[in-house]
Amino acid sequence: MADFLLAVDLPGLCSKFLEPIEIHKKKLFLWFSHLPREEKQFKGYFSPETMHVDPLILERKAEETAGMLSSPLQTQTSSSPSLTVEQLFKPTDAWNECRGLNVLLYGAVGTGKSTVVRKLVLDWCTGTTLNNFKLVIPFSCEDLGQLSKVASLRDLVGRKYLHLRKHPMLSGEGNQAKDVLFIFNGMEKMNLDFRIGATELCSDPNEALPPGVVVVNLLRKYLLPEASILVTTRLSALDRIPQKYVSRYAQICGFNDPDRQRAYFTSRLLQQSGEPARNLEAQALIELLYRNLQRESQLAAACFLPSYCWLTCATLHFLHFTDAKVPIRTLTGIYTSFLRLNFGGEVLGTGTGTNVQEHHSSLMLYVVRTVGKLAFDGVTYKRTSFSETELEQWIGGKTKTDEELRQLAMFRTDVLDFFLAPCVESGKHLPQEPSENDERRYVFAVPALQEYLAALYVVLGENKSALEKLTRQVSVAIGQASEDVNAIVNIFSKFIPLRIFAVFNLLKLFPKFFEKISTLNKGSIARTMAAEMFRTEDSYNEDVLDQMEQRLLGVHGPQPRQYSEGQPFELYPIFMGGLLHYGNRVLLQQLGCSIQSTTVAQITHVLRKYLVRELSKPQPPEELMDLLVLLYEFQNPRLTAEVLASIRTINLTNIRMTSLKCFVLSSVLSCSPASYHLEELDLSSCLLTPDLLQILLPAFRHTHNLNLQFNSLGPESCIFLRDLLLDAKSSIRSLQLCDNRLEDSGGCILLEALSQNLSLTHLSLMHTGLGDQAALVLTERLQQHTGLQELNVAYNNIGDNAAVALVDACREHPSIHTVHLYLNPLSDVGKQSLYVRGVPKNHSGRRVKVLASVTEGSDISEDWHPILSVIQNNASSWDRERVMQQLKVFLRDLEWGRQQQSFWKRLHFRKVEKGVLQILQMLEKDSLPPSTGYRK
C-alpha cells in the first residue's frame, strides 16, 4: 500500500485517509476478538480463529421468504451451493456504482447470525475477506434502539468509533461511500418505519435525526446511496424492510449435515492445550459423537442449530475435561450460560414496528411460563413427547388481547422451534394410545433442557396453587396501599366504630397470611427435590452423569441398566438445586427471571431436613453419586457440611469414576470441617487411574478406611499413596489395594511410608504382584511402625524364606495379630513352619494368627471359612489355573490331615473338603459371581 501511495504521489492521503482505517481495523479486531464470559469458563481453549465453522448460507428469492415462517429444522434446503457473505456482495446485473447492495441475512434463533458477523469483521480486519470494501462499520441494532436523542449518521459513527468521526468516506461527497459497508446486526430489535408520513427523507449525513430514521434512509438509498449494507434479522422481522429495498435475501441454515457438525466439534474439543493424552481422548469422543450423529438421532436434529453444538461441546468438556486446574463449573451453570448466550437482554415485543412506546417483557420469563409449563407437565407425568394439540393448549392458551396474540405469533416464529423439534426417534417414550389423527409429535431439542426448564418453572414459583395466586394478587394490592391506609386509619381510629376498625386491621394482616402460604410452597419445592432425588424406581439406573454422556455419545455395547418405566428425570431435582446457586441466580436476573434470597433460604432449610432423613436409609452407589452431584451443583458449603454430618460411609462401588466425578467428590467433602471423617470411602472397581488419585486427594484426607480394590493402579500410583500416608492432614487407618498390579517396585515405594505413618492399622496388599523383595522390605519396615494390627499379602509371589521372615517380624511386632499368606507359592514345610512360628514360645507370649491354608498342620484352621469366602468372592477375576491349582493343594492337605484324625474329626474335614470342591466345580463351569473384593 505504501508503494502505491508513493507512485501516485499522494503523501497527505496516508495520514488523513488510511491511518484512521488502520486504527479502525486494530480496534475492531480487539473488540470482536473478545470472548463472552460463557467461553472463558473453558480455560481459554477456544478462540474465534480456531473454532469457527461456516454454517450453510443459501440465497433466497423474495417470493421464497414468504414461506419461511416455519421450524428451522423443517427448512428445505435447495440444491444450490452454500455461499459466503463475501459472495453475496458480488455485483449483479442490476448493480451499478451509484447504488450499493442491501443484503438481508436472516435465520432462526441459534443458527449463528451473530457468530457469522463476528467472524466476518475479524476476517476483514486481517485482510482475508471483503477486500473490495475499504471501510466496514458494524452496528448493534440493540444499542441503536436504546438511543433516545437525535443524531446524524456521522455522529452515530463518531460516537461508537471516534477515529471515524470526520472521515471523508462518510461525507456524502462524490462516490467515496461505494467502498463502505454498514452492518446492522439484529434488526428485529429496532422499530423501523418505512412509511413516508412517519419517516422523513434525508440525504445529509450531518443532519440529526432519530437513529431509526437514519437507518431507514440508508436502506432507502437516500442517504449514502453508494454504500452497501448487511442486515441480519430473525424470521419474524423479514417483512420489516419492504422488498423493494432489499437487493438480495440469504438464509443462514445452520449445520445441515453431520460433516459440518463434526468439523465444529473437532475445532473445539481438540483445543486441549496441546496435551497428547487429552487430544487422544477428545478424538475418541468426536468419533463416538459422529457415529451418533450419523444415526439420524434426535441429537443430530438438535445440532442443526450451532447453538446446540455449543451446548454439546460444553457438556462434553464438562464431563471429560473437568479437573482442579479449571474454574469451577456446574451443569446447571452451563445450561444457564447457554440461555444467556442466546437470550441475554432479549425482550418480547409485538413486532409491529410502529409504536415507540411498545410494551416489552422478558423473553426468557415468557419462555418459562409457556415452554417451562409444558416441560413441567411432561416431567410430572413422565412424558417426553407432545402432540401439536398439546403445544397449542400449553403455549397458545386461552383467548388473549391483540397485543398478546402478536407477542405469541412472534414467539412461535422466532423462539418456539429453538426449544422443540419434531421427534425423529419414533416409538421412544410415547403414550401407549396413539392420537386419533396420528399428529406429528415434538420433543425438546435436548432432553436435559426439558428438565432444566421444568426445574426453573418450579423454582421461580410459577406452579402456584390457585389460592396462592389469589392471595399474592390481593397481598400486593394491599401492600402497595398499606402506607396510605395506615396514615388514614391512625388519624380516624378515634372516630371509627370498633367493628369497622377491626376490618382494617384484618386487611393489614392479609400479607402475613400470604407469606405463610408462600413459605409452605417453598417447603413443597424442597420436598419435591428430595422425593425426585430418591425415587425408588430410579435407584438402580446409571448415575446421572453417565446418563448425560449416553445421551450425547449413544450407547455402545450392552444397554445400560434401567429399572424404571419410561424416561427417568433424574436431572430435574439436580437442576432445581443448581438454580438456587448465587452465580446462576445472577445470570437469571439478567434474563429477567428473579429468584429471591428469601426463597433460597426457605427451600434450603427444608431441603436439609429431607436429605438427612433419606440418607438415614441405605442408598445404592448410583443414588449416592447423584446426591454428590446435587450438593456440588448447589455450591452451598454450609448446606453440604450439614448433610455430610449425617453420612459416615460413602460406597461408590462399580461407579465408573471420571475426572469430573472425582472432582465432585473432592469438592463436596472439602466443604466439611477438618475434623470430619468418613468411616469408609469405598471406591472399589471404579476404574481409577493415577491421575484420578491426584484429584481425589481432598476426599482422602476426610477418610479413615479407604478401599481402592480392583482398580487400574500400577507402580506409579504408589508414589501418591506413599505421600498420602505421610500427609499430616490424612488419617488413613485401613488401606485396601487388592487386585492392583503394584509389583515389587511399587510395593517398596509404598512401604517407605511405614517409617513415619502413625495412623495405619490395616493394610491389604492381596493380589498386587508382590514378591520376595517387597516381602523382605516389609519385614524391615514393620520394625519402624508400631500401630499395624492386620496385614494381608495373600495371593502374591512370596516364597517360603520371605514368608518365614515376615511372620517372625510380625511375632516381634507389638500389635499385629493377623497375617494373610494363603494362595502364595508355599511348600508344605513352609506352611508348617509358619504355623509353628505363629504360636507363642511361652504362655506369656502373644499369638499371631497366620492364615496360610485351610489347615494348620494336621488340624483344620479356625479361619478356613473366611479364606474360602475370599477365594469364592474373587476367583472370577483371578488366574483360574493358579486358583484351581491352589485349591487342589488344599484338598491334598485336607486328605492328609483327615487320615490323622478320629472318626468325629473326619466329619469336620469332610465339610471343609465339600466347600473346596464346590468352588472348584464353579470354576470349571465358569459360574462364579463377580468379584467383590476383600472385606475385613
TIFIBA-504490 format. One record per residue (C-alpha): residue in one letter; x, z, y. Coordinates in pm, whole numbers, plus 32768, in hexadecimal, padded with zeros to 4 digits. Last residue first. Layout:
<sites>
AXZY/...
</sites>
This chain:
<sites>
K7B43963B69BB/R7AB194DF69A7/Y7B6F93AF6929/G7AE992556969/T799191BB693D/S79E990846879/P78CA8FA1681A/P78168FF766D1/L78B38F986581/S780A8E8C64AF/D79338DA76468/K78DD8DA562F2/E7A3E8E0A628C/L7A558F0163AA/M79058F99634F/Q797A8FBC61E5/L7AB790726251/I79F191586337/Q790C91B86214/L7A3591EA612C/V7ACE92E9621C/G798893AD6232/K795993AB60B8/E7ABD9426608C/V7A6B954E616F/K793D95AA609B/R79FF957D5F56/F7B0C966E5FD6/H79FE9773600F/L798597445EA9/R7AEB976E5E30/K7AEC98CA5ECB/W79DE99375DD6/F7A9498B05CA4/S7BE699495CF6/Q7CF298945DB8/Q7E3E97DF5D77/Q7D9996995D07/R7CD596905E4B/G7E1696985F15/W7E99955C5E6D/E7D4E94A75E9A/L7D3295126005/D7E92949B6056/R7E47934A5FB2/L7D02932C606C/F7DB0937C61B8/V7EB792716168/K7D97917E612F/L7D1291DC6288/Q7E699192631D/Q7E6D90356282/M7D0C8FF262FE/V7D749058645E/R7EA58F746452/E7DE08E4C63D0/R7CCB8E7864D2/D7DAF8E8D6602/W7CD48F5066F2/S7B9E8EF267BC/S7A9E8F2966A6/A7B649058662D/N7B0591246760/N79D691F86709/Q7A2092036594/I7B8A926F65CD/V7B28938066C6/S7A1A93FF65DA/L7B0B93FF64B3/I7BFF94DE6571/P7AEB95C365F3/H7A6D95F4648A/W7BC2963D63ED/D7C09975764E0/E7C09987163E1/S7D0697A8631F/I7CB5979B61AD/D7DB9984460D4/S7EE197C56003/G7FC897A1612C/E7EEB9791625D/T7DF2967C621F/V7D2495A06308/S7E6E953763A2/A7F5A957E64C3/L7E9496776593/V7F8D978E65E1/K7EEE98D76658/V7FFD99AF66F2/R7FFB9B18667C/R80939C256759/G81849D2566C7/S81369E986695/H80F09E706523/N823B9DC564E4/K82C09C6264B7/P818D9BCA655E/V80E79AA164AE/G810B99576567/R8263992164D3/V81D699216371/Y80D1981F63CA/L81D39740646F/S82B69754633D/Q819796F36259/K814E95C86339/G82BB955F6333/V82D6957D61BA/D81A294A6618F/S823793A5627B/L81BE937263DF/P816D921E6478/N807A92B06580/L7F0592AA6536/Y7EEE9424656C/L7FD194D46665/H7EE995A8673A/V7F8896ED67BB/T7EBB982867FF/H7F0C99866887/I7FFE994369A5/S801E9A796A83/P81789B1C6A78/H823799F469E4/E83239A4E68C6/R822E99CA67C2/C81FC9893689B/A83739850689C/D8381986E6720/V825597846709/L830A968167DB/A844A96996713/V8387966A65CE/A82D0953A665F/A8416949D66D5/N84B194CA657B/D8384944F64B7/G83319313657D/I825D92D766B4/N81C2917B66D0/N807491DC676B/Y7F20923366D9/A7F18939F674C/V7FDC941B687C/N7EDE952168E9/L7F64965D6991/E7E96979569D3/Q7EEC98CE6A9C/L7FE0985D6BAC/G802499666CB6/T819599B76C8B/H8239986E6CE6/Q83B898626CEC/Q83ED989B6B77/L82ED978F6B2D/R83CE96916BD9/E84D1968F6AC1/T83D7965469A9/L8325954F6A7C/V846C94916A9C/L848D94A46920/A832B941C68F2/A836D930569F0/Q849E9290692A/D83F592BB67D8/G82E291C7682E/L81B891B76918/G80CF90896905/T7FAB912A69BF/H7ED191726891/M7E9592E168E8/L7F3E93576A29/S7E4E94766A72/L7ECB958D6B57/H7E1296D76B80/T7E8397FB6C5D/L7F0A974D6D96/S7F0998216ED6/L807198836F22/N812897346F30/Q829B97516F84/S8357970B6E3E/L822D96656D99/A822E95436E92/E835494956DE6/L826A946B6CBD/L81C593406D64/I830C927F6D82/C836692C26C15/G820B92526BA6/G8226910E6C69/S836D90AB6BC4/D8300911F6A6B/E81C690486A71/L80A8907C6B6B/R7FB78F966AB6/N7E74904A6B11/D7D9C90B169E9/C7D8292276A37/L7DEA928D6B97/Q7D3493D86BBD/L7DB094C16CD0/S7D2B96246CDC/R7D7897266DE8/I7DAC963D6F11/S7DD097097050/S7E2E96087159/K7E93965072C1/A7FFA96B37269/D802E956171C4/L811A9583709A/L800D952A6F9C/L7FA794037078/D81119394709F/R813293846F24/L7FE992C76F08/F805E91CA700D/I81A9918C6F5C/C80F291896E0F/S8026905A6E76/E81598F7A6E52/P81698FD16CDE/G80118F386CA1/L7EA98F886CFC/S7D968E986C94/N7C948FA06C40/F7C19904C6B05/Q7C3F91B66B76/L7C63921C6CE3/N7BB593716CD1/L7C14945F6DEB/N7BB995D06DD0/H7BEF96966F14/T7B8C95917017/H7B81958D7195/R7CE2950071BC/F7C8593EF70C4/A7B7F936B71B6/P7C7C934772D2/L7D6A928C71E2/L7C639191716D/I7CE6906E7240/Q7E41909871A7/L7DA990A0704A/L7D038F51708F/D7E568EAA70BA/P7ED28F376F6F/T7DA58EA36EB9/L7C598F3B6E4E/L7B7A8E7A6D5F/C7A758F926D61/S7A8A8FF86BF1/S7AB791676C4E/L7A8691CD6DB8/D79FE932B6D7A/L7A3194166EA0/E7A0B957A6E24/E79E896D36EBD/L79D196327010/H7A8796E87125/Y7A25975F7282/S7B259833733B/A7BA0970D7409/P7A4696E2749F/S796D95BC742D/C7961947574ED/S7A9293F5742E/L79BB93ED72F5/V78E392DA738D/S7A08920B7408/S7ABF922672BB/L799091B771F1/V7940909A72E2/F7AAB902472E0/C7AAF90227165/K79678F617164/L79F68E67725D/S7B3E8E3571A3/T7A778DF57068/M7A0B8EE16F53/R79448E4A6E39/I78778F7E6DDE/N78B28FCF6C6E/T78C391486CAD/L787091A96E14/N7830931A6DD1/I784493EF6F0A/T783795626EBC/R7806968F6FA0/I76FC9608708A/S762596F3715F/A772B97107273/L773D95957272/V75E79584731B/E7651966B7436/A779C95B27465/T76E994637476/L75EC94E37574/R770595617653/P77DC942A762B/N76C29338768F/Q773791D3764D/F75E1918275B2/E767290537500/Y776D9131744E/L7661922B73E7/L758D910E735D/V76B9907372AA/L770791C37208/L759D91DB7197/D75B3907F70FF/M76E890E7703C/L7632921C6FC0/E750E91446F50/E75F7905D6E8D/P76A791876DE9/P755B92096D5F/Q74CB93426E0A/P7497949D6D76/K739F95646E4E/S7410964B6F69/L7464950B7021/E72F494CB705E/R72C596187112/V73FB95E971E7/L7385948F724D/Y722B951372A7/K72AD962B7384/R73AA954E7435/L729E944A747D/V71C195467536/H72C8959C763B/T734894377650/I71EE93AA769B/Q71B194A577B3/A730B9476784D/V72F192F97841/T719C92FF78E9/T722093E979F6/S733D92F47A34/Q724191E17A81/I7248909079CF/S72178F777ACC/C71EE8E0A7A6F/G72268D297BA0/L73468C677B07/Q74438D277BD8/Q73A58E677B54/L73D98DDE79F5/L754F8DC87A39/V75588F307AB5/R74888FA6798D/N757F8EFE78A1/G76A18FC17936/Y75DD91077934/H758C90FB77BF/L74169117777C/L74098FAB770C/G74F88FFD75F0/G740690F67555/M72E590007551/F73D38EF374D3/I74278FCF73AA/P72B690117369/Y72708E977351/L73AF8E36729B/E73188EA3714F/F71F98DAC715D/P71EA8D4B6FED/Q713C8BFD6FAE/G70448BFB6E91/E70278CF66D77/S71348E006D6E/Y72338E176C55/Q733C8D2A6CD2/R748C8D0F6C27/P75538BE56C99/Q752B8A946BE9/P764E8A3E6B07/G774A89416B8E/H775B88CF6CF7/V764889506DDB/G763388B26F33/L773988D07043/L765D89417164/R754489F770B0/Q763C8A7E6FB1/E770E8B1570C9/M75E78BCD715F/Q75808C527009/D76E48CD16FD6/L76CA8D8D711F/V757A8E2470B8/D75F28EB76F72/E757C8DFB6E3F/N742A8E716DC3/Y74138FB56CFF/S7350908B6DF4/D726C8F776E75/E71368FE16DAE/T7171914D6E0A/R716C910E6F82/F727C91E6701D/M72C6913A7167/E716290C4719B/A70E4922C7186/A71FB92B07268/M71C391A67373/T704891CF735F/R706793487388/A713E931474BD/I703D92257551/S6F27931E74FC/G6FE0942875C0/K6FEA934276EE/N6E70931B76CD/L6E41949676C4/T6F0594B07807/S6E2493A978A8/I6CEE946D7843/K6D7B95A778E7/E6DE494E67A1E/F6C8594587A3A/F6BF395B77A39/K6CF3961A7B40/P6C8294F07C14/F6B1A95757BFA/L6B6896CF7C8D/K6B2E965D7DF4/L69DD95D07D8C/L697C971F7CFB/N69E197CE7E3F/F690296E27F05/V67DF972A7E1B/A681598A37E46/F67E7987B7FC1/I669197E97F81/R662A991C7EBA/L66BA9A107FBB/P65FD997F80E1/I66DB98D781E9/F670E998D8338/K68499A5682F0/S68DE993D8223/F68BB98508349/I6A23985383C5/N6ACE9876826F/V69EB976B81DD/I6A4B966F82EA/A6BC296A182BD/N6BA8969D8143/V6AD8955F8145/D6BDA94AB821B/E6CF6950F8133/S6C2A94CA7FFA/A6BC893678054/Q6CDE92BA7F96/G6CC493B77E79/I6B4E93827E5B/A6B78920A7E2F/V6CA092347D46/S6BE493327C73/V6AAF92577C5E/Q6B7B912F7BE2/R6C4692077AF3/T6B1392B67A6A/L6A7191687A17/K6BA690DA796E/E6BD8922278B1/L6A7392227831/A6A8790B577C3/S6BBD910376F8/K6D0D908F7773/N6DCE8F7A76C6/E6E828F0F7805/G6F4D904F7810/L70958FA7786E/V712490317729/V700D8F8D765E/Y70278E2E76EF/L71A48E4576E7/A71988E987573/A70AF8D737530/L71948C9275FE/Y72C48CFE7535/E72128CE173E4/Q719C8B817432/L72F78B2774B1/A738A8B947363/P72D68A7372B9/V737A896B739A/A729F884F7419/F716D892B73EB/V7079888572FE/Y6F668786732A/R6E6486FD723A/R6DC185AA7241/E6C5285C971F0/D6BCB859B7090/N6A69856C7117/E69D58685704C/S6B00876C7062/P6BCB87B66F2C/E6B7D88F96E6D/Q6CB289BA6DFE/P6D3A89CB6F5F/L6E9689336F84/H6FD889F06F3C/K709388B06EE2/G6FB587986E6A/S704486956F52/E71A086BB6FDE/V717B85CF7106/C709286AB71D4/P70598614732B/A711986D37437/L70CB88007510/F71AA88AA7611/F7224878676E5/D70E186D07698/L702587CD776C/V710787AE789C/D70E5866C7960/T6F9A85C77908/R6ED786F4788C/F6F5187CB79AB/M6EFF86C27AAE/A6D9D86A27A24/L6D76881E7A19/Q6DDD88387B84/R6CDD872E7BDE/L6BD487EC7B1A/E6C34892E7BCD/E6C0B88877D20/D6AB987F67CBE/T6A41894B7C4D/K6A3489A07ADC/T694B897A79B4/K69C68A3D7886/G6B188A2577DE/G6BED88EF77D0/I6D1A89A5773E/W6C7E8A7B762E/Q6B4B89AF75D8/E6BE48859761B/L6D0E88B27543/E6C1F89277434/T6B6687DB743C/E6CB0871E7428/S6D0087DB72E9/F6E0388EE72CC/S6F2C892F71EA/T6FFA8A6C71BD/R6EF58B60713F/K6F238CC970D3/Y6DDD8D4D716C/T6E818E287274/V6FAF8D427299/G6ECE8C1672D9/D6DF48CD373D1/F6F2B8D457488/A6FB18BE1749B/L6E668B64752B/K6E6B8C797630/G6FD38C207682/V6F6E8AB476B1/T6E628B1777AE/R6EB18C5C7860/V70278C45781A/V703E8ADE7896/Y6F848B3D79D6/L70818C537A0A/M71968B5479DD/L70FC8A6C7AE0/S70EE8B7E7BE5/S6FD58B387CD8/H6FB48A467DFA/H6E9E8A237EF9/E6EAB88E67FCD/Q6EEB892B813C/V6F8587D1816C/N6E56872E80D0/T6E7F85BB808A/G6F6185A47F59/T6E3D85C87E6E/G6F1786607D5D/T6E4587977D35/G6F6E887E7D3E/L701989407C28/V715F89DF7C8E/E72BB89B57C00/G73CE8A9C7C80/G74808A997B2F/F73B389CA7A3B/N74AE89097966/L75E989D9798C/R751B8B1979A8/L74668AC87864/F75AE8A9B77A9/S763D8BD2784D/T75198C9B77C1/Y75518BFF766A/I76C58C527673/G76828DB376F4/T75908DF575D6/L769F8D8C74E1/T77938E787587/R78DF8E427632/I79F68F35768C/P7B1B8E78771F/V7C158DDF762B/K7D488E8C7598/A7C8E8F8374B7/D7C058E6B73E1/T7AEA8D6F73DF/F7B4B8C1C7357/H7A598BE07239/L78FC8C5A7297/F79268C497411/H79C78AF17405/L78B08A81731F/T77AB8B067414/A78528A657542/C7875891B748A/T7705891A7426/L7696897E7584/W776688687620/C76D6876D7529/Y758387F4758E/S75CC879D76F7/P76428643768A/L74DA85F27623/F74C5852074E4/C755D865E7455/A73FB86DD7415/A73A485B97332/A74EA85E47272/L749D8758724C/Q734B870571B4/S7405864C70A3/E743F84D87091/R752D85196F6D/Q76478485703C/L763D85B27125/N7680869E7003/R77A685CD6F93/Y782D85D070F6/L7814874C7107/L78D587756FC2/E79E5868B7042/I79F087337197/L7A15888870F3/A7B36880D701C/Q7BE487837150/A7BB188D07204/E7C50898B70E0/L7D7A889F70E6/N7D9188C57261/R7D8D8A3C723A/A7EB08A387149/P7F768941721E/E7F548A097366/G7F55890C7483/S7E8989DF7573/Q7D4D89A774A4/Q7CD78867754B/L7C6587D373FF/L7B0888677426/R7ABB87B7756B/S7B2D864E754C/T7ACF864D73DB/F796E86C8741E/Y793785BA7524/A79C584A77446/R78E88523732A/Q77B4850A7406/R781283A8746A/D783F835172FA/P76FC83FE7296/D7627830D7366/N754B831C749C/F76258400756D/G7570841676BB/C7480830A772F/I74DF82D8789C/Q73EB81D97923/A745280D67A21/Y737F80327B2F/R74137F2F7C18/S73DB7EBF7D7E/V72E67FD27DDE/Y723E7FC67F36/K71287ED87ECC/Q70D87FBB7DA8/P705D80D27E8B/I712B82137E71/R706583487E08/D6FE182817CDE/L70F982EC7BF9/A70CE845C7C4F/S703184CB7B07/L714784307A38/R726084F07ADD/T734684777BED/T749883E57C3C/V74CE830B7D6F/L75FA82277DA1/I760E817B7EF5/S76CD80507F7D/A771D802A80EC/E76E17EDE819F/P758F7F508227/L7630806C82ED/L74DD80F6835A/Y73B680098344/K74077FC681D9/R72C5806E8166/L7399814E8086/L746B81BE81AF/N732F81E9827C/V729882CC8173/V73D6839C8160/V73D783D582DA/V7263842E82D7/G729B853081C6/P73B885CB828E/P72D8860283C1/L7351852884E2/A7470852B85DB/E74DE83CF8646/N765383898619/P763882A184EC/D754A81C585BB/S746480E184F1/C732981B784F4/L71C2817C848D/E70D0829E84A6/T705283518373/A6EE783C1835E/G6E36829283EF/I6F2481A28344/R6EDC823B81F0/F701C82648127/D6FFE83DF80FC/L711C848C804A/N70EB85FA7FEE/M723786537F50/K727D87007E04/E721985CD7D39/M7347851A7DD0/G743285DC7CED/N757F853F7D4F/F759384637E85/I76D283937E76/F773382C17FA4/L782781A27F6B/V78EA8110808F/D79B07FCA808F/K78907F018122/A78858004823D/Q798F7F4082FC/N78947E298342/G78AD7E2484BC/E786C7F6C856C/G7793806E84BD/S78868188850F/L78A5820083A8/M79DA81328350/P7A7481A6849A/H7AA2830D841C/K7A4284058527/R79C78525844A/L7A8884B88313/H7B8885D78312/L7A6C86D38338/Y79CE867381EB/K788F873F81BD/R7831876B832B/G78DA86268385/V7805855C8294/L76C385F88312/D773A85D5847A/R778C8466843F/L7631842D83B2/S759384DC84DB/A7509863B84C9/V73BB86EB84E7/K73AD8857847E/S72FB88DC8347/L7400888E823D/Q7395890680E4/G733A87AA8067/L7496872C80BB/D753088357FDB/E744A87DE7EB7/C748886707EF8/S75F786AB7EAD/F76C485A97F64/P77E884CE7EF6/I78A983F47FED/V798282E57F4F/L7A6A82238035/K7B4680F67FED/F7A4D80607EFC/N7ABC7F357E2A/N7B9A80227D64/L7A6580B57CC2/T7B3781347B9B/T7C9281AF7B39/G7D1482017C94/T7D4983767C62/C7C4183D47D61/W7B5682CB7CD6/D7B7E83617B7B/L7B2984BC7BFE/V79F484387CB1/L797583857B7A/K79BC84B17A9A/R78EB85927B7B/V77D484917B94/V77C984657A1A/T77BC85DF79EC/S769E85F97AE5/K75D284F67A26/G7621858478CE/T74E9855777F9/G748886C57823/V7345869578E4/A72C6853278B6/G736384007952/Y738283307A8A/L748C82607B34/L740381A57C64/V74F880A97CF1/N74D380357E5C/L75C17F147E9A/G76587EC47FEC/R75C77DC980DD/C768E7CF081CE/E778D7C8B80C9/N76877BDE7FF6/W75DF7C317EAF/A74BA7B737E1E/D758C7AC77D16/T76277C167CB7/P77687CBC7D2D/K77FC7DC47C45/F777B7F1C7C9C/L76DA7F647B49/Q78257F0D7AA0/E78CB80377B4B/V77BC811E7AC2/T781B80B47963/L77367FE67889/S76C68009771F/P767C7EC17671/S75217E247666/S74667E4F751D/S73677F2F75C0/T734D80A47591/Q71F481247546/T71C2827675E4/Q7126836A74F0/L723084777515/P721C8453768E/S70B084B7766D/S6FC783E4773D/L6F95838278A7/M70598241787F/G6F3681517875/A6F3680F179E4/T70B080CA79DE/E70967F877919/E6FF77EC87A3C/A71277F077B15/K72147E7E7A11/R72FA7F6B795E/E74747F75793D/L74EC80547824/I75DE81797832/L764A822076E9/P77188355772E/D788A83427784/V7952845576DD/H7A03855277B8/M7ACD866A7718/T7C34862A777C/E7C1A85C978EB/P7AF786AF7936/S7BBE87DE78BE/F7B9288C27792/Y7C7189C276ED/G7C748A9D7822/K7C2A8BDE7764/F7AD48B6976ED/Q7A228C4F77E4/K7A958B6478F7/E798F8A637891/E78608B3C78E5/R79078BA57A29/P78F48A407AA6/L7A2E896B7A9F/H7ACF88FA7BE2/S7B59879D7BBA/F7A4B871A7CA5/W7AC487EA7DCA/L7C3887AC7D90/F7C0986357D61/L7B2986217E92/K7C3386CF7F60/K7D4685E27EF1/K7C6E84B07F1A/H7BFD85148077/I7D61855680E7/E7DBA83FA806E/I7C8C83708128/P7CEB842B8265/E7E49838C8254/L7DCC822A8220/F7D2681E7836D/K7DC982998492/S7F2482DD8404/C7F4C819B833F/L7E9780BB8439/G7F918104854B/P80A58042849B/L7FDA7F00847B/D80EA7DFA8448/V80347D31833A/A81657D418259/L81B37EA682B2/L80567F13824C/F806B7E588100/D81B97EF680AD/A811F804F80EF/M800080008000/
</sites>
